[in-house]
Amino acid sequence: MLHQGAYMDISVGDRATRSPTLTAEHVAGFAELSGDRNPLRFDEDFGAATTLGITVRCQEGEAVLEGEAVCYTLGGPQ
């Protein structure tokens, strides 16, 4: 496991992890950028009327972009 410390403390086999928290603000921001205004994500009444019975605060595209950002930041698979 990678911990905060000096560069020289890093050993072969150490791993860096990142556990971002997806918030409603992230979903709204991504919807604004992408134009994806699916009412299932934002309209409580619409969500309640579906077979799920809830709104789904998830953006599949944002999850993909987050993964890309992590790979870029951490120097992911080449």
Sequence and secondary structure as in RCSB ss.txt:
>XXXX:A:sequence
MLHQGAYMDISVGDRATRSPTLTAEHVAGFAELSGDRNPLRFDEDFGAATTLGITVRCQEGEAVLEGEAVCYTLG
GPQ
>XXXX:A:secstr
   SS GGG  TT          HHHHHHHHHHH    HHHH HHHHHHSSS S     HHHHHHHHHHHHHHHT
   
